Amino acid sequence: MIHREVADGLERLWNVRVNCIWEADESSRHGEVYIFDHVFNQECTNSDVYGSVVKPLVDSFMEGFNATIFAYGQTSSGKTHTILGNKTDPGLFQLVSNQLFQHVADQVDKRYLIRCSYIEIYNEKINDLLDKSNQGLTREDIKGNVLLDAREAVVDNVDKVMENMMQGNKIRRVAATRMNERSSRSHTIFRIILESKDANQKDGPVHISYLNLMDLAGSERVSLTKAAGERLKEGANINKSLSVLGNVIRQLSEGKEFISYRDSKLTRLLSQALGGNAKSLIIGNVTLAAEETRSTPEFAQSTKTVKNKTKVNILSATEEHFKDIRT
Ligand SMILES: Nc1ncnc2c1ncn2[C@@H]1O[C@H](COP(=O)(O)OP(=O)(O)OP(=O)(O)O)[C@@H](O)[C@H]1O
């Protein structure tokens, strides 16, 4: 339970044990036990989450596979805490960056180029968090895939990644609601693009992979957030795009031929991560005193049956294209 729930004297409605979560009230008509690959209780830190489920995904990313990590959950359930963390409990941003640059330092026979971009989807509009003036951020290739033209900053150490993240966070839309005094009003995607090649082969193949770290805005009930005016409009857009995301996941898990990716900016941008060429990890954040918590295990369970088709991405590159970050 988070501080607000304890301060408000709320009753615990959910139990957590081993890899299961279920409603405390056994007479509840839902009464389902949700089982996952891992369930982390409230004593666990971001480092525990990272060590168990995130690190193996980052290992794949460094081998050339695309990877996406989603933090999903109702408002104030701890998504931003998971991604950003704080001084005593660093978030996934910091932990992933540490692993990445440690790997680069260890691989003396490889050359690397690492870039990052940071965008938000706010009221169905994409904003570049690293360059406010950047407009027209998406375009489609001939296959209809949506490509992102966000500013990409070259990063050569952990501090540079954190600087870019902090710069972007200054302009990310955050506002106070009754449920969370710093509620994210947009979905964000922080993308790390890793290119690597053998140091001894001048025009050898280049591996390229994308890692998306996604902090989704939380679904919310107006009766609880007391949203009005601009907050209400934002909340409606947040709920709509999350419901499209839910539909897309359902269609993928049912093996449908038509997938409604085009119904929201979020799903259009995520089409590769959802059923495409990426390994995906969903972190479902929950608070234990909220009835709305149910929607998160339901969503996370539906994603378990989605099968992605992953492969290592190889580019042919010339020396002009490839500039090692260590030179
Ligand atoms: N595991 C945790 N340990 C300590 N504090 C936490 C934890 N999870 C959440 N909190 C605290 O609870 C509050 C809400 O968390 P956070 O802002 O991360 O939620 P959110 O899911 O991102 O919400 P929103 O969707 O409204 O942006 C914050 O004050 C945060 O510091």
PDBQT file of the ligand as one rigid body, heavy atoms in Angstrom, charges set to zero:
ROOT
HETATM    1  N1  LIG A 401       7.180   0.951  -4.619  1.00  0.00    +0.000 N 
HETATM    2  C1  LIG A 401       7.042   2.184  -4.116  1.00  0.00    +0.000 A 
HETATM    3  N2  LIG A 401       7.786   2.552  -3.064  1.00  0.00    +0.000 NA
HETATM    4  C2  LIG A 401       7.664   3.795  -2.530  1.00  0.00    +0.000 A 
HETATM    5  N3  LIG A 401       6.810   4.745  -2.991  1.00  0.00    +0.000 NA
HETATM    6  C3  LIG A 401       6.047   4.425  -4.018  1.00  0.00    +0.000 A 
HETATM    7  C4  LIG A 401       6.112   3.132  -4.645  1.00  0.00    +0.000 A 
HETATM    8  N4  LIG A 401       5.225   3.110  -5.649  1.00  0.00    +0.000 NA
HETATM    9  C5  LIG A 401       4.645   4.321  -5.663  1.00  0.00    +0.000 A 
HETATM   10  N5  LIG A 401       5.123   5.110  -4.681  1.00  0.00    +0.000 N 
HETATM   11  C6  LIG A 401       4.707   6.477  -4.378  1.00  0.00    +0.000 C 
HETATM   12  O1  LIG A 401       3.311   6.591  -4.674  1.00  0.00    +0.000 OA
HETATM   13  C7  LIG A 401       3.024   7.811  -5.360  1.00  0.00    +0.000 C 
HETATM   14  C8  LIG A 401       2.413   7.542  -6.730  1.00  0.00    +0.000 C 
HETATM   15  O2  LIG A 401       3.375   6.849  -7.537  1.00  0.00    +0.000 OA
HETATM   16  P1  LIG A 401       3.646   7.199  -9.079  1.00  0.00    +0.000 P 
HETATM   17  O3  LIG A 401       3.607   8.662  -9.340  1.00  0.00    +0.000 OA
HETATM   18  O4  LIG A 401       4.871   6.439  -9.442  1.00  0.00    +0.000 OA
HETATM   19  O5  LIG A 401       2.334   6.537  -9.701  1.00  0.00    +0.000 OA
HETATM   20  P2  LIG A 401       1.915   6.433 -11.245  1.00  0.00    +0.000 P 
HETATM   21  O6  LIG A 401       1.394   5.047 -11.396  1.00  0.00    +0.000 OA
HETATM   22  O7  LIG A 401       3.030   6.847 -12.129  1.00  0.00    +0.000 OA
HETATM   23  O8  LIG A 401       0.707   7.456 -11.276  1.00  0.00    +0.000 OA
HETATM   24  P3  LIG A 401       0.057   8.305 -12.507  1.00  0.00    +0.000 P 
HETATM   25  O9  LIG A 401      -0.523   7.334 -13.441  1.00  0.00    +0.000 OA
HETATM   26  O10 LIG A 401      -1.000   9.130 -11.811  1.00  0.00    +0.000 OA
HETATM   27  O11 LIG A 401       1.174   9.121 -13.055  1.00  0.00    +0.000 OA
HETATM   28  C9  LIG A 401       4.344   8.574  -5.463  1.00  0.00    +0.000 C 
HETATM   29  O12 LIG A 401       4.424   9.472  -4.378  1.00  0.00    +0.000 OA
HETATM   30  C10 LIG A 401       5.399   7.461  -5.327  1.00  0.00    +0.000 C 
HETATM   31  O13 LIG A 401       6.611   7.952  -4.826  1.00  0.00    +0.000 OA
ENDROOT
TORSDOF 0
